[in-house]
Amino acid sequence: MKFKQEAEFWFIVGSQHLYGEEALQQVAAHARQMADGFNAAGRLPARVVYKLVATTSDAIEQVIEDANYDKRCAGIITWMHTFSPSKMWIRGLVKLQKPYLHLHTQFNREIPNEGIDMDFMNLNQSAHGDREHGFIGARLRLARKIVVGYWEDAAVQQKMASWMRVALGVMDSRQLKVARFSDNMRDVAVTEGDKVEAQIRLGWSVNTYPTGELVSYIEAVSEAEIDAMMAAYEEKYTMHTDQLASVRYQAKLEVAIQKFLEQGGFEGFVNHFDDLYGMKQLPGLAVQDLTAQGYGFGPEGDWKVAALARVMKAIAQGDDQGTALMEDYTYNFAPNGESLILGAHMLEVCPSVAAGRPKIEVHPLGIGGKDDPARLVFEGKAGSAITASLIDMGGRMRLIVQDVKAVKPILPMPNLPVARVMWKPLPDLETAAEAWILAGGAHHSVISYSVTAEQLADWAEIMGIEYVHIGSDTNIAAFKQQLFLMDMAWKLK
């Protein structure tokens, strides 16, 4: 599955007419050179397009209106080469609807000893101009990312790239469609939520389609299409079963689900083991292979985790080291802060987090009353990661992000026929689990080895939702106070 259309970021450079036409021409030349340099370096996930030297309110308003309505524009990057009076930015910035990065840099790396005179000072005063620009961003209470440093440095471009990936996730989020093939699991609270508010705030269109409508797609799948999908499975996975009829049925399900999603323009979907009318198996292998292609998925009707998984895959696009639906299942309590969590799900964990080549196996499910489903079985990889949960607090959304250290599972668990990941939450399981529960975190989450806590904090700020972080420095007393103060602040909004 492909992500949305090619994206670009507009580079808008601030100045004014006070310094004369020759200075403005030099500013424009520097800006073009910087945009070309960004693109040539190969560190950014999308093109930077130089747009103009902004010197009037009319020009600023026009370029921001153009950015808002250009579907290729994923965000704007501003930099003040000289002093750009910020009152002339107000008309434009109050209309801004795209993600906004303020790059605080300067064209020259160092101060020239003999070359510095008043002409040089007038032309190269980003340290002056960006503070004026920073004030108006603060005064307008705009969601913005500030990156400081020399523009050619790898560290600066990597910070820009990280934020740009978030902006690509915002672009994807604002067009995201999720198909629900079932309601959420009966009597479960955390998978509920306000879908209208989610569409207003996050852009997610979440609607229900009868399972019978999907069954009509399943019945229309040809044997040739199943054969082609089986060949694709053989390329990517190890066939570790002789129950090929079960695997072929999963192939049939995948062909049908993908056709439904493609025809409806959906990037995510949910189902539920209690609502499989007309189906022989709960989709397992089919879901896993689809999520490996970029779709978001939520079990038991959990549309929030399906959409969040898709958004996080969009942020990681082009460099995804593993992003998958996850669920905290059981603990391995150990002394000295070394307790671990075993995460898994019945069938649907994305193979992007696998440490090796996944195996296709067939086992009984034990719930749902359907035939034994084929699924991918594997161990998750080790490495630094995060888990994330989006919950509805009633009147607002809260995004909870947990730093984790994934490890190779400490036991082979030969009788556990599911994909599994094992991790140590930071600072330790006892503190992290208490904080997660205090914040209301769900049992379903998304684990990612690519998306960072900082990126999700940026995404939450742009989308206007609450953000909570649990990490190595989390202290329960301080965390409780943080939740209390955030609750008060959000009630005032």
N, C-alpha and C positions, 0 to 999 in steps of 0.2 A: 504494500500500500504506500502510495506517495503522500507526502505532506502537501500543504497548500502551495500556491504559485510561487515563483521566484520572488524573493523579497529584497528590498534595499533600504538603506538608512540615509536620510538626508542630512548633509553637513551644512549648517547655517552658521556663518561667521559674522560676529558683530563688530561694528565700527561706527563712525559718524563722519560728517563732512568737514568738521573743524580742521582736520589735518591736511586737506587739499586733495585734489584728484590724483596726483602722483602717488601719494601715500595709499589711497584706496586701491590703486592698481597693484601696488606691491602687496597689499593685504590679500587681494584676490589671487595673485600669483602664488603666494605662500599657501593659501587654502587649497588650491588645486594640487600643488605639490604634496601636501599632506594627505589629501584624499587618494591620490595615486600611490603614495607610499603605503597607506593602510592596505590598499587592495593588493599591492605587489608583495607585501610581506607574507600573505597566505595564512595569517593567524585568525582572521575574522570569519564568521560563518556566513556572511552576506556582504554584498558590495556597499561601500560608502560612496554616495553620490554628492559631489559638491553642488550646492544650489545657488548661493549668492552671498555677497557681502551685504548684510542688513544694516541700513542706515536711516530708515524712516519707519514710522508706524504703519503706513500704508503697505510698504513692501513686506514687513514682518507679518502683518495680518493676512496678506494674500498668500504667502508661502505656507503659513500654517493651515489656512483653509484648504490649500491644494494638498498638503500632506494628509489632512483628515480624510479627504475624498479619494486619494490615490490608493488603490488596493495593493499596489506593490510596496508602498511605504510602510515599513514595520515600526518606524520610530524616527525621532529627530535627535541629532547630536549638535549641541551648540558650543561655541567657543568665542570668546571675546579677544580678538587680536589686539585691539586698542580699547579705549574707554568708550563704551556704548551706553548712553544714558538709558536707564532701565524703564523709565516711564513710557518710552516709545514701544516697549515690548508688551505692555499690559493688554492692549486690544487683541494681540495675537495669542498670547499665552492663556488668557481666560477662555479662549475657544479651543485650545489644544485637546485633542482626543487620543493622541498617540503616545506611546512611551517616550520618555524624555531623559536623555543623558546630558549632563553638563560636564564637558571635558575641560579641566583646568590645566592648561599647559602653556607653552610658548613655542614660537617657531625655532628660535635659536636655543641650543642646549646651554651654553655658557655665556657669561658677560664678557665681551671683548675689551681688553684693557685699553688699547689706544683707539679702538674703533668706536667707543661709546661717547656720544655727544648728545645734544638735545634732540637732534633729528632722530637718532637711534632710540632715545628714550620715548619720544612721542609715538614712534611706530611700534615699539615692542614693550607694551605695558599691560600684558595679560594679567600680571599680578594685581594690577589696579582694576582693569576692566571686568575681570571675572568676579571680583568681590561686589561690584555694583550689580552684576547680573545675578549673583547668588542671592543678594538681598531680595530681589523681586520674586524669585522662586520661593523664598521663605515667606515673604509677605503674602503671597497668593496661596500659600499652603499647598503647593503642587507636589505630587509624587514625582520624585526625580532621583536619578543616580548621579553621584558626583565621583569622578575619577580624576585623580591628581597625579601628575608626573610628566616626564618628557615623552612626547608623542611617539618617538621612534623606539622607545624601550620595549622589550618583549613583555615585561611585567605589566606595563600600562595597556598594551594591546590585548593581553590576556584578560585583564579586568574588563576591558571594553567587550571582548568576545563573550565573556560570561554573561554580561548584561544583555548583549544582543540576542543570545540564545533565549533569555527570559522573554524578550520582546517578541521573538518568534513564537514562544509559547502563548503569549497574550494574543497574538494574531490568530493562532489556532483556536484558542479558547473562545474568542468572540464569534467564531463561526461553527462551533462544535455542536454536532447533533448526536444524540444517544437514543438508540432504539431499545425499548423495554419489552421483552417477550414475556414478562410476568410482573406482577406487583411484588413488593418486598415481602420477605418472610413474615408470616403472621405473628403479631404481638411483639415483634422486634422493634425497639425504639430508635437505635442509633442509625439505622439505614433509612429511616424516614427523613423528610426534609421538604422545604418549600421550593418547589420547582419553578414557580413564578419568580421568586426572589433570585434564584440561581440564574435565570435567564436575564433578569434586569442587571444583576451585579456582575455575573461572570460570562454572560453570552451563551449559556448552554441551553439548547432546545432539547427537552427530554419528554418524549411521548411514548405511549403504549401501543403495541400492535399485537393482535391476537396470535396465540401460538399456532392456531389453525392456518393463519396466513403464511407463516413460515413453513408449516407442513406441506402446503401446496408447492413451495419451492423444492422441498426435499423430494417429493414424489416425482418432480420433473427432471431430476438429475439423471444423466445417462451413464451407462456402463463405461463408455469411453472417457467421460469426465472423471469417473472414479479411478479408472486405470491411470490417468495422468496424475491425479493427486497421489496415488500410491507410489508412483515413480518418484515424485517429489519427496515423499516421506523417506523412501529408501536412500535418497541422496543425502539427506540431512540427519537422519536418525538411524539407530541400530534396531532392526526388527528382532525383538526378544520374546516372541510368542508364535505359536502355530495357529492361534485363533484368528485367522486372517479375515473371517467374515465380520468379526467385531471391528477390526481396523478399517475394513472397507466401509462399514457403516459410518464411522467417524469421518472418513474421506467424503462420503456423501453429504454428511452434515456440513462439513466445511465448505464444500462447493455451494450448497444452498444458502448458508448464512452469508457468505461473501457476496453472492449475487444480490441478496436482499439489501445488504449494507451498501453496496456500490450503487445500485439503482436508486436508493433513497438518499444517497449522499451522507451516510452515517459514518462517524469515526469511532463510535463506541457502542456497546450493547450489554444487556444484562439478561439473565434467565434465572430460573429457580427450579430446584429438583422436585417441588410439589406441583409444578405446572408444566408437564411434559405430554399433554394430551396429543395422541397421534404419533409420538416419537418412541423409538425402541430403546434409546439410551440417552442419558444425560451427556451433552457435549463435553468432552474432555480433551482428547488429542486435538479435536477440531478447534477448540478455543485456544489451546496453547499455541498452535501453529499460526492462528490469526493474530494473536497478540504479539508474536515474534515479528510480524509484518508491520506493526505499528498501531493496531486497534487497541482501544481501551476496553476492559471487561470488568464487570462486577457480578459476583455470585449473589444468590438469594435476593435478586432485585436491587442490589446496592448501586444505584446510578451515580452517586457521588464518587465512589471509588473508581468506577469505570471512567468517568470524565476526568478525574484527577490523574489516573494512569495515562490517559491519552495526552493530557497537557504536559506531564512530565516527560513522556516520550518525545513530544514536540520540542521541548527545551533541549533534550539530549540528542536531537536528530543529527545524523552525520557522524556522531562520535559516542554512540550509546554503548556503554560497557555493561549494561544490564539494568532493566527497569521492569518491575513485575508486580502484579497483585500479590499481596502477602497477608498472612493471618498468624497472629501469635497463638500457638497451640499448647505447648507445654514447656515446663522449666526444668533445667538441671541446676539445682541449688548446690553451691559449693562455697567453701570458706574463702576469706581474704578478697572478697569482691570479684570473684571469678565465676559467678553464676552466669548461665547462658540461657537463651531462648531458642527453642526449636520452632521455626516458622514453616508453614506449609499451607496447603488447602486440599480439598478432596481430590481435585483433578486439574485445576486450571492455571497453575503457576507457569509464567512465561519462560521458555527455555533460554532467553537472553541472559539469565543469571546462572546458567549451568557451568560447572567447572570443567566438564568433559562432554563427550558426545552422549546425548540423552538416549535412553532405551524406550522403545514402544512395548508396553506390557498390557495385559488384560487381566483384571481382577474384579471380584465382586465389589459393589459399592456399599451395600448394606442399608441404604436409604433410597427412597424414591420409587421402589418397586419395579424397576426396569432391568433390562439385560445388562450383563457385565460390560462396562465401558472400557475401551482402550484409552490409555493415557501415556504421557511421557514421564519416566521416572529418572531422577538424577539428583546429585548433590550440588548445592550451590557453591559458588566460588568464595574464596576468602578475599578480604579487602575492606577498605573504609567505605562506608555507605550511610544512607539515611533511610528512615522510614517516615512516612507522612500520612496524616489522617485529616480529612475535612469533615467537620461536623456542623450541624445547624443548632445554634444556641437559642433560637427563637428571637427573631428580629435581626440577627446577624450571623454570618458564617465565621467559623474559627478554623484556621489551619494550624495543626500541631505537627512539629517536625522534631524528630529524635535522631541524634547522632549515634551510629552504631559501628562496631568493629565485627565484620563477618569473619567466621573462622571455618576451617574444614570441620565437618561434623565429627565429634569425638567418638562416635560409635557407628558401626556399619549399618545397624538397624535393618537387617536383611528381610524382615517380615513387614516392613512399612512400605506399601506399594504406591508411594506418592513422591513427587518432587519435594525436596526439603532444603531449607537454608538454616544455618545456625549462626547466632550472633550474640555478642556482648553489648548491651546498651550502655551508653556512657551517662554518668560516671560509673555506675554499677546497676545491676538489675533491680536491686531493692529501691534505690533512690529513683531511678528512671521510671519504673513501673508505678510507683506512688505518684510521681508527677504526672504521668500519662493519664492515670485514673482521675486525679484531681482536675485535670484540664478537660476531661470528658472524652478522651481519645477512643476511637472505635476499635473493634477487634479486627476489622478489615483495614488494611493500609496499603501503601505502595512503597516498595523498597527500590532504591536506585543507587548504583555504584557510580553514576555520572552526574546527576543533578545534586547540587549542594544546598545546604541550609541557607546560605546567603542568597542563592538564586531564588529559592522559594519565598524568602523574605521580600525580595524585590518584586516578585510576581504578586504577592499578597498586597503590597503597598500600591502597586499600579491598579489592581482590581478593587481596592478599597475594602479589604476584609481584615479581620483580626489575625495576628500571627503570634504563635507561641513556640519557643525553642527550648528543647531539653538537650543539654550537652555536658561536657566534662566538668564545667564549673557550676552545674545546677545544685542549688541548696534549697531544701524543702521550705524552710521558713521564708526565705526571700521569694521563692516561687509562689507561695500562697499570697504574699503581699502583692506580687506582680499581677496575679490573676484578679485580686480584689480591685486594684487600681485600674486595671484595664476594663473590668466590668463597669466601674463607675464612669470611665471615660467614654466607653461605647454607649452607655445609656444617655449621655449628654449629647451625642451626635444626632 
